[in-house]
Amino acid sequence: MKYQIGKTSRLGNRVVNEDRLGVAETSERLLLVLADGMGGYRGGQLASGALVKSMLQQFKRHKGPIGDPTAYLKVLIDEAHQAVIRKGAEQYPPVQPRTTCVVCLIQQGRAWWAHVGDSRLYLFRDRRVLTRTRDHSKVEHLLQTGKLQPQDLRKHPQRNLVTRCVGTPEQLPKATFSEGTTLHKKDILLLCSDGLWEPVNGQEMAETLADNTLPKAVDRLAYQAEFHSYPSADNISVLALRWISAETETAQDEASEDDELTQTLKALDQALEQG
């Protein structure tokens, strides 16, 4: 697989960053995951950290390609849910932390994703939003039924009310799953917390991503979100992938700057994991 990765996570104007993100790869498949710990419950950062750690560990344990990606994503989410509950029970005194999440599996040139809550995935193609996940939230329902306009979202008193999450002890999370989507060259998958998408709309994201290298683009998007939300910016996390090719060998017609950037980003990821 050939691709480029850009990622960032910022504190915003909060005391604690409760967002977590992660990337894992084998020769045949790739996993992207982002979680946003819920501030209304104690230990949001514990929940998001436990979720990401659980998913990356499960991914690395599995050998070979995934036969049923949708079923696999459900298992990832359900097992991460149990990991979040265990993490809360280990604290003294025990807590019940909760988190939203979005996770994407890529293999054989196709992508499948799932989400719980209002962490989002966008798919950009040709400078526009091809699709995005629909939040499990009160305001998303109002938007989809025409009872709320996008420009009024940030002022709505229930804008932070999430209707589904990971970590509720009484029930397994109810995720929404995508169909398998074939990736085109230069498609961009972007996972983000609500700290990004609330102040920065999809078309603004598309243009920033198209006009910059991916690492620079995610930094600019995070800066825009922080600037527009000041002085009450939420945690802002962005994980983006630009798809190049499903081929395992370097194609002769790829630009050398793409090759160098991909190698540099992989080296940085490896250094961070070892650190």
N, C-alpha and C positions, 0 to 999 in steps of 0.2 A: 504494500500500500504506500502511496505517496500522498502526503498532506502537509499542511502547515498548521501550527497551533499558536494561539495567542491567549493569554489569560492574565487576570488581575483580580485582586480583592482588596477593597479599601474600607477603612473604618467609617468614613463619613463623619457625621457629628455625634456619633454614639460613643459610649464608654467602652463597649466590648464589641468585637466583630464576631457575630454568631453565624456567619456564612462559612462554608467549606466547599472546596471543589477538588476534583481528582481526575487523573487520566491514567489508563493502563492499556498496554498493547501486547499482543503476541504477533507472530508472523502472519496470522490469518484473520485477526479481528482486533477491534479497538473499542474501549469503553470510555465514555465521558459522563461525569456525574457532578451535580451541583446541589447543595442543600442549604436551606436558609432556616436556622433555628428560630423558633417562635418566641419572641420577647415577652409574650403574655404569660409564659410558664418559666419556672426557674430552670436554669441550665440549658438554655437554647443551644449554646455552643457545644455542650456535651452531646446533645441529640444529633446535630449536624455532623460533628466529628465522628460519632459512632456509626452513623449511616454511611458516610463516605468510606471509612475504613472497612466496614463489613462488605460493601459492594466490591471494592478493589481486591480484597482478599478472596472473595468468592470467584471473581473473574480469573484471577491468577491460578486458582486451584483447578479450574476446568480445562481439560485438554481437548484440542481439536475444535472444529467449527461448531456452532450452535445449531442444532436441528430445528428447534421451534423457538425462534427469538422472542415471540410474545410470551410464551410460557416461561421462558428463561428470565425475562425482565420481571415477571410477577414473582418468581422465586427470589430474585435479588431484593425486591422491595419487601416481601414478607419476612425474609431472614434479617434484613436490616432493621425492620420494625422490632423484631425480638431483641436485636442487639441494642437498640435504643432503650427498650424497657429494662434490659439487664444493666445497662450503664447507669440509669437512674437509680436502680435498686442498690447499686454498689456505693452510692454516696451516703454520707452521714450528716444530717438525717437523709433518708431516702427522698428522691424527687421524681417527678414524672415529666421529664422534658419532652418536647415535641418539635417536629421540624417539617417543612415542606421539602420536596425534592423533584428533580428532573434528571432522567438518565437516558443515554443514547448508546445503542450498540451498532457498530458498523462492521460488516463483513461482506466479502464478495461484491463490493461496489454498491451495497445497499445499506440503508439506515432504518432502524426501528427505534422508537422512543416511547417513554412512558413518564407520567408526572402525577404528583399528588400535591394539591394546594396551588399556590400562585407563583411558584418558580416556573420559568418559561423556557421553551425552545422555539427559536425562529429558524426557518429555512429561507435563505436569500438566494435569488437567482436573477441575473441581469439587472442589478440595481433596484430590485423590488422585493417585497415580502411575498414569497410564494405561499407560505403557510405558517401558522404559529399554533401553539397549544392554547386551549381555552381554560382559563383559571377556574379552580374550584373555589369560588368566592361569591359573596352577595353582589358585589358591583358588576362582576362579569355576567351574572344572570340578568341584571338590569340593562347592561349594554346589549346583550344578545336579544332581549325582548323589546328594545327600542325605548326603554323607560329612562335611560341615562345616555347623555352624549359624551364622547371621549374627552372633550375639553372640560367637562365637569367632574371627571373622575377624581382628580387630586383634592377637590374640595368636599367630596362626599363624606359624611360622618362615619360611614361603614366601609370605607375603602380598605381597611386592614382586616376585615372580618373574613377569615378563611373557613370554608365549610368542610374541608377534608385535610388530614395531616397524617404524618407517621409518628407513632409513639403512644396513641391513645390505648390504654391497657385493655379496654373492654372489647375492642374489635380490630380486625386486620384492616389495613388501609385499602381504600377503594381507588385504585389507580385508573387512569385513562390511557389507552394504548393506541399507537398509530399503526397504520398498515406499513408494510415494507416499502421504502421509497428508493428508487434508483437515483444515485447521485451523478450529476453532470460535472464535467470539469469546471472549476472555479465556483461551484456552489459553496455557500458558507452556512454552516450550522452554528448557531449561537445559543448557548445556555446562559441564563442570567437570573439573578434574584430581582425582587420587585424594586429594589433600590435603583436599578437601571431603567427598567421599562416604564416605571411610573412617570418620571420626568422627561424621558427621551422616547419619542414615538418611533414606530417601526421604519418609516421612510427615512428619518434622520439617521437611524442605525445603518440602513442600506447604503446611503450615500457616503457615510464616514468609512464604512468597510470597503467600499469600492474604490475610494480615493487614496487609501493609505495601505502600507504594509500591515499585516494582521496584528503584530505586537503593538505597533503605533496606534492602530485603529481602536483596539480595546482600551488602551490608556486614554485616548481622546474621548471615547464614549463615557468612561468612568468620570473623567474630568467634567464633561458636559453635565452628567447627572448630578455630580456634587455641586457644581456651580448653580444649576437651576433650582436645587433643593435647599441651598444654604439659607438659614443656619440650622435647618432640621434634616439634613441629609441622612438617609438610612445607610446601613452597610451596602456596599455596591460591589457585586461580584459578576465577572464576565468570563466565560470560557468559550472560545470560538475556534472552529476548524475550517480551513479552506481546503476543499477536496481537489486533488490533482489527478490521481489515477489509482486504479485497483491493481496495477501491475506491480510485481515485486522487484523487477529490475528497472533501472533508470532508463527511461525512454530517451532516444537520441534527440528528439525535438524539444525536450524540456529546456527552459532557460536556465543558465548556470546559476543565476541568482536564486531561483527556486530551490535548486539542489543545495546551495550553501546555507540558505535560511533554514531548510528542513533539518540539515545536519546540525546546525548550531542550536536550534530549539530542542532537538532530541538530546544533545549533549547537556544542555542546561537542565532538562527534566531529570536526566540520570544523576547529575550532580546534586540536585535538590533532594532526590530520593535517598541518595547515599548519605547526605548530610542529616 
